Amino acid sequence: MKSHFFVPPRLSFRFFPIWRRHMLVWRKVAATSIIGHIADPMIYLLGLGYGLGSLLPQMGGTSYMVFLAAGTVCYSTMNSASFEALYSGFSRMHEQRTWEAIMNTPVTLDDVVLAEALWAASKSLMSGTAVLAVAWMLGLTHSALALWLIPLALLIGLCFAAIGLIMTALAPGYDFFMYYFTLVVTPMMLLCGVFFPATQLPPLWQNVSAMLPLTHAVDIARPLMNGVVPPDALLHVAVLLAYASVGFYVSLVLFRRRLSQ
Amino acid sequence: MNPVLSAHNLHKSYAGQKVVDGINISINKGECYGLLGPNGAGKTTTLRLLLGLIEPESGHIGMLGLSVPQHARESRLRVGVVPQVDNLDPDFTVAENLLVYGRYFGMKDSEIEARIPLLLEFANLAHKRDVKIPTLSGGMKRRLTLARALVNDPDIIFLDEPTTGLDPQARHLIWQRLRELTAQGKTLLLTTHFMDEAERLCHRLAILDHGRMVAEDTPRALIAKHIEPQVVEVFGEGVTKWADESAAQYSSRFEVSGETAFCYVEDAQPLLAHLKGYAELRYLYRPANLEDVFLKLTGREMRE
């Protein structure tokens, strides 16, 4: 690989017109998108929450519904950013050649990739906020601390957008993304304390779980939902930031290599 | 006069294969300059190098007084690009495509909105302003892509095969627009493999093959320099046999390609008189053109 692929990201506000472009596309399908953001977590919350919740005793000191609500905020935001960075990002890069059109202007690849990451994180922000609103309406949380879930959704979004963009940079086609969802996203949902506490896992898997970004997201979200300041919040935020920045840099290096062909 | 776009001794290879191999270009303001070449000759790679989208292994590029790729971004502020494959935003209307694209140049919305009617007028798309892209014809999409390349009122316009895939009517309209642009003093750099397009539009052109420039001049001078003035294309039953026996005697140079013998001559009369004795052969007598030069310099074998 050539050395200029590795230079640090050159970030600028030129990403903003690209972000606005993605926003304008989204606004055309906003109604469908918002219904999706609300319906999907509602179905999980109500289905699993009432169904499974009625069989379960309290979990982690709260009702199962409350326990699940915090997990749902996290996995929803993970899903939104991942889908956007993978499928929509690949479409803009490869199918529609949107990136090519943009890079013929005074905008560079670094700006384009930054816009992708921030846009995917914006989608996470929307879906996280939607789930929080649902949880609020169902009376699952009353604490003002829960409002911190809104910036948290943005951070989770950035983290999974960055990791997802690595996949997009490597993907030969859409089929490739199945591996990521089957081998990374779904296991993460099960290992990171979304549906049950990670402490239920065998010790080896608990160690794996502790390294995964979604675990750290859940560890911040759950106390906040219960109106408690999360212990070790700074550590968890640092882990998410690390995943976001390393992921972003790696994806950028890979995109530079891919698009230099 | 200082060239607005120049490249000196450009080299670029992919996986050990030389794609651009020592190209020199110097283009003046207001000029329409053409890059001709078979598929894989290095035309598109040359454009991408000049735009600063990829880095050359060696060589120097200057565009509008700025060094590329070091200052590619700044120089692209005053450049418009019509890419080979359409990349309009399918989710947007015609006008939205222009608005969104103008923003990438840092233009204010009010500034772009003021230009949109002019651009649509230029592209004959005023009546399609609020129509979505998938409903446009190929020619309309191409015109919109040209209009989009003009949103920032550029000094130089890059056009990568601007009329490929268009019907003759659509092509003529594009040609007319491109001539208007050069008349306004814009500099055009275009790639094409349509010889008539190059002959009509380009003030000067270069023929590329295997990443090298094999000839460069005005279309007329290229024809005068590289080829005999007259061509007789002979075809029909038994043409191969006839060519083997007689073509050399009556032409300064000849080539057999497929079912046709191309006879290049200074004076066609003796050959035409001779052909009267062969009722089964038919012929086309015409002045030499750019395609003859192109085929002479790059060969007749297929490139894939």
Chai-1 contact restraints between the chains, C-beta under 6 A:
chainA,res_idxA,chainB,res_idxB,connection_type,confidence,min_distance_angstrom,max_distance_angstrom,comment,restraint_id
A,P17,B,R103,contact,1.0,0.0,6.0,A-B,restraint_1
A,P17,B,Y104,contact,1.0,0.0,6.0,A-B,restraint_2
A,R21,B,V100,contact,1.0,0.0,6.0,A-B,restraint_3
A,V25,B,D91,contact,1.0,0.0,6.0,A-B,restraint_4
A,R97,B,N87,contact,1.0,0.0,6.0,A-B,restraint_5
A,E100,B,N87,contact,1.0,0.0,6.0,A-B,restraint_6
A,A101,B,N87,contact,1.0,0.0,6.0,A-B,restraint_7
A,I102,B,Y104,contact,1.0,0.0,6.0,A-B,restraint_8
A,N104,B,V81,contact,1.0,0.0,6.0,A-B,restraint_9
A,T105,B,Y104,contact,1.0,0.0,6.0,A-B,restraint_10
A,T105,B,F105,contact,1.0,0.0,6.0,A-B,restraint_11
A,P106,B,R73,contact,1.0,0.0,6.0,A-B,restraint_12
A,P106,B,R76,contact,1.0,0.0,6.0,A-B,restraint_13
A,P106,B,L77,contact,1.0,0.0,6.0,A-B,restraint_14
A,V107,B,Y104,contact,1.0,0.0,6.0,A-B,restraint_15
A,S260,B,I54,contact,1.0,0.0,6.0,A-B,restraint_16
